[in-house]
Amino acid sequence: ADPADLRREGCRGRGDSPVCGHRGALLGVVVPTELLLRDAALAGVEVVSPVAERARLLAKSGEGPSVDKILAAAREAQGVEGARAAQEAVRVLMQAAQQAGRLTAEEAEELRSTLDLEINLEFGARHEDAALAAYAARVGRPVYGEQKRISVSLPDADPREVLAAVFPA
C-alpha cells in the first residue's frame, strides 16, 4: 500500500479507510485489516483508532461537556431540524475552540466532521428502525435483517499483538 493512502483521512464508518479497524477499500480493492496493519507498520505509520482520536481532540478542545449536551439533544431530535441545529452548534463550538487556540484549523475540522457524522448516523439509524417497524406493521409480517450495531475496538499495541487480540487462533 502507498504510505500516502495510509495517511489519508480516518474512517467515517464506511469501511473505506486504511487507518481504522474496519475492512477497507484501498485503490478499489478490498484489503483485510491485517494487511492494512502490516502495511502501516512497514510504512512507519501509526494506526490510530477513530474513537481514541475523537476523545483526544474533544479533550484538547475543552468543549467536552458542551458537546455531550449537544449530542444528547441530537439523540432526542425527532425531525431533521434538530439534527441540523446540533450540527450548527458543534460548528460554532469548534470555531470557538480554534479561535481560542485550543485546536488547529485541521483539528477543528476533523472533530466537527466526526461529530457531524455521529449526529447523522444516529438520526438515520433511529429513523431506519422506525421505517422498518412501520413497514412490518403495514404488510403484517415481521421484517428480517434489521440493523445490528457492533463496534470492535482495537487495542493500542504492536500490529502483531492487535491481530492476535482481534483474531485469536
Secondary structure, 3 states (H helix, E strand, C coil): CCHHHHCCCCCCCCCCCCCCCCCEEECCEEECHHHHHHHHHHHCCCCCCHHHHHHHHHHHHCCHHHHHHHHHHHHHCCCHHHHHHHHHHHHHHHHHHHHCCCCCHHHHHHHHHHHHHHHHHHHHHHHHHHHHHHHHHHHCCCCCCCCCCCCCCCCCCCHHHHHHHHCCC
